[in-house]
Amino acid sequence: MKHVVEWVVHAILRAVPLKSERWYWFREAVTFLPGGLGTVVRRTFYNAYFHRPGADITVVAGAYIEDPQCIDCGDRATFGRNSWISAGGGLRIGNDVGIGPGVIIHTANHNYLDANKPFFQQGHTLKPVEIEDDVWLAAGVIIVPGTRIGRGAVISAGSVISGSIEPFSLMVGFPARRIGVRGSGGSPNGLSDGTNATS
Ligand SMILES: CC(C)(COP(=O)(O)OP(=O)(O)OC[C@H]1O[C@@H](n2cnc3c(N)ncnc32)[C@H](O)[C@@H]1OP(=O)(O)O)[C@@H](O)C(=O)NCCC(=O)NCCS
């Protein structure tokens, strides 16, 4: 059954050029498809356009991914409900990355420096985002353009993240601060005592 669905989606997509009017209609139709069928259709849909498709990925209903052709997607990545991924500036997602519900990732800024012109007439600067393997972006995280998140980092709910995040960091709050590190010999909640952490 899964293979039949994949075959049908691919057949439809052959007649649906990326970002054409039909593409947006088709994406809208698949975004809220329920159940197991929705899961297979969304995975097939986005993997058909990703620059690097990911095996066993999950795109939960309500997730929107803009410019999927600019995404290198790791295996087993999950895109949570109502996440919003704007990938035009380039996005690399590692293996086993969890993108929680309501997460926002942006990869381009409006240029704004000229005060004599509206910002939306000044073009964009593309700033790729990189998320390494085994990163958990909890609910409502916002990733700004140019961010790089090291392997194994955990970003707590509602944090706003920019710059470069060290591997295995636990980041909380806004502005986000590093309060601990993941480690094999950590405390019962999986954290070390954080004494090596820096803000
Ligand atoms: C990051 C997280 C996993 C840490 O949980 P934990 O290991 O149990 O850690 P604690 O709750 O003990 O929090 C440690 C400290 O960070 C603070 N903290 C935790 N999450 C925070 C947040 N989102 N914003 C600000 N501070 C936060 C706590 O207040 C605590 O501070 P304190 O030591 O001064 O009291 C958890 O806070 C979180 O954000 N979970 C997200 C759940 C979620 O989004 N699920 C959706 C599924 S993808």
PDBQT file of the ligand as one rigid body, heavy atoms in Angstrom, charges set to zero:
ROOT
HETATM    1  C1  LIG A 201      14.881  21.405  27.981  1.00  0.00    +0.000 C 
HETATM    2  C2  LIG A 201      14.071  20.524  28.878  1.00  0.00    +0.000 C 
HETATM    3  C3  LIG A 201      13.961  19.135  28.287  1.00  0.00    +0.000 C 
HETATM    4  C4  LIG A 201      14.835  20.449  30.205  1.00  0.00    +0.000 C 
HETATM    5  O1  LIG A 201      14.128  19.625  31.092  1.00  0.00    +0.000 OA
HETATM    6  P1  LIG A 201      14.835  19.081  32.397  1.00  0.00    +0.000 P 
HETATM    7  O2  LIG A 201      16.051  18.316  32.035  1.00  0.00    +0.000 OA
HETATM    8  O3  LIG A 201      13.810  18.376  33.214  1.00  0.00    +0.000 OA
HETATM    9  O4  LIG A 201      15.349  20.389  33.131  1.00  0.00    +0.000 OA
HETATM   10  P2  LIG A 201      14.626  21.277  34.249  1.00  0.00    +0.000 P 
HETATM   11  O5  LIG A 201      13.151  21.338  34.033  1.00  0.00    +0.000 OA
HETATM   12  O6  LIG A 201      15.136  20.793  35.557  1.00  0.00    +0.000 OA
HETATM   13  O7  LIG A 201      15.195  22.737  33.948  1.00  0.00    +0.000 OA
HETATM   14  C5  LIG A 201      16.538  23.077  34.224  1.00  0.00    +0.000 C 
HETATM   15  C6  LIG A 201      16.580  24.597  34.396  1.00  0.00    +0.000 C 
HETATM   16  O8  LIG A 201      16.279  25.200  33.134  1.00  0.00    +0.000 OA
HETATM   17  C7  LIG A 201      15.140  26.055  33.232  1.00  0.00    +0.000 C 
HETATM   18  N1  LIG A 201      14.349  25.858  32.024  1.00  0.00    +0.000 N 
HETATM   19  C8  LIG A 201      13.933  24.692  31.521  1.00  0.00    +0.000 A 
HETATM   20  N2  LIG A 201      13.263  24.894  30.378  1.00  0.00    +0.000 NA
HETATM   21  C9  LIG A 201      13.258  26.218  30.171  1.00  0.00    +0.000 A 
HETATM   22  C10 LIG A 201      12.717  27.035  29.154  1.00  0.00    +0.000 A 
HETATM   23  N3  LIG A 201      12.061  26.520  28.142  1.00  0.00    +0.000 N 
HETATM   24  N4  LIG A 201      12.921  28.373  29.222  1.00  0.00    +0.000 NA
HETATM   25  C11 LIG A 201      13.585  28.908  30.277  1.00  0.00    +0.000 A 
HETATM   26  N5  LIG A 201      14.129  28.168  31.273  1.00  0.00    +0.000 NA
HETATM   27  C12 LIG A 201      13.964  26.845  31.218  1.00  0.00    +0.000 A 
HETATM   28  C13 LIG A 201      14.416  25.563  34.475  1.00  0.00    +0.000 C 
HETATM   29  O9  LIG A 201      13.636  26.593  35.048  1.00  0.00    +0.000 OA
HETATM   30  C14 LIG A 201      15.557  25.157  35.355  1.00  0.00    +0.000 C 
HETATM   31  O10 LIG A 201      16.131  26.307  35.921  1.00  0.00    +0.000 OA
HETATM   32  P3  LIG A 201      16.668  26.291  37.449  1.00  0.00    +0.000 P 
HETATM   33  O11 LIG A 201      17.767  25.258  37.492  1.00  0.00    +0.000 OA
HETATM   34  O12 LIG A 201      17.150  27.690  37.646  1.00  0.00    +0.000 OA
HETATM   35  O13 LIG A 201      15.493  25.920  38.283  1.00  0.00    +0.000 OA
HETATM   36  C15 LIG A 201      12.649  21.088  29.128  1.00  0.00    +0.000 C 
HETATM   37  O14 LIG A 201      12.705  22.260  29.933  1.00  0.00    +0.000 OA
HETATM   38  C16 LIG A 201      11.946  21.477  27.847  1.00  0.00    +0.000 C 
HETATM   39  O15 LIG A 201      12.071  22.578  27.305  1.00  0.00    +0.000 OA
HETATM   40  N6  LIG A 201      11.157  20.520  27.339  1.00  0.00    +0.000 N 
HETATM   41  C17 LIG A 201      10.485  20.733  26.059  1.00  0.00    +0.000 C 
HETATM   42  C18 LIG A 201       9.229  19.860  25.939  1.00  0.00    +0.000 C 
HETATM   43  C19 LIG A 201       8.697  19.971  24.567  1.00  0.00    +0.000 C 
HETATM   44  O16 LIG A 201       8.788  20.997  23.910  1.00  0.00    +0.000 OA
HETATM   45  N7  LIG A 201       8.110  18.900  24.077  1.00  0.00    +0.000 N 
HETATM   46  C20 LIG A 201       7.605  18.869  22.730  1.00  0.00    +0.000 C 
HETATM   47  C21 LIG A 201       8.028  17.600  22.068  1.00  0.00    +0.000 C 
HETATM   48  S1  LIG A 201       9.233  17.864  20.800  1.00  0.00    +0.000 SA
ENDROOT
TORSDOF 0
